[in-house]
Amino acid sequence: MGMYINAINGIPAPGKGKADFILKHVKGALVVPAPTIWHEELVCVVDNFAFDAAAYAYDEGEMRVFLSETRRPTKWLFVPEAKKYAK
């Protein structure tokens, strides 16, 4: 684990509301159901209660790690060029 979206085009993402921030700032970004197959544009936003983490699922293993999360709420996004935004 370790590639997160914390800014879009130089605009810092807020601590909470990262999914809405991404949807607003990335053309074509969509909320999607939890995936069953990996796609290179997947981002999982995990609600850590104090802050959100927008994690780029850069491979199938990373996707499966986030799919196994059962303690915290998650939201899945399709984010065009997700890799470009993830650090």
C-alpha positions, 0 to 999 in steps of 0.5 A, a space after each residue: 500500500 502506499 499511493 495516495 491522491 492528496 492533490 489534483 493539479 496543485 489543489 490540495 485535497 481536504 482532510 475529509 470529503 476526498 471522494 467529492 473533491 476528486 469527483 469535482 476536479 477530475 473530468 470523467 471521475 465516477 463513483 462505482 460499485 466495489 470492483 470484481 476485476 482490477 482496472 488501472 483507474 480504480 481509487 478507493 476512498 477510505 473513511 478513517 473517521 478523522 480523515 479520508 485516504 484516497 488510495 490508488 489501487 495500482 494493481 490487483 493485489 492492492 485492489 484486494 487489500 482495500 476490498 478486504 477492508 471491513 472496519 472502515 467505510 469505503 467508496 470506490 471511484 473510477 478516476 481517469 489518469 489516477 496514476 498521474 494524481 497518486 504519489 
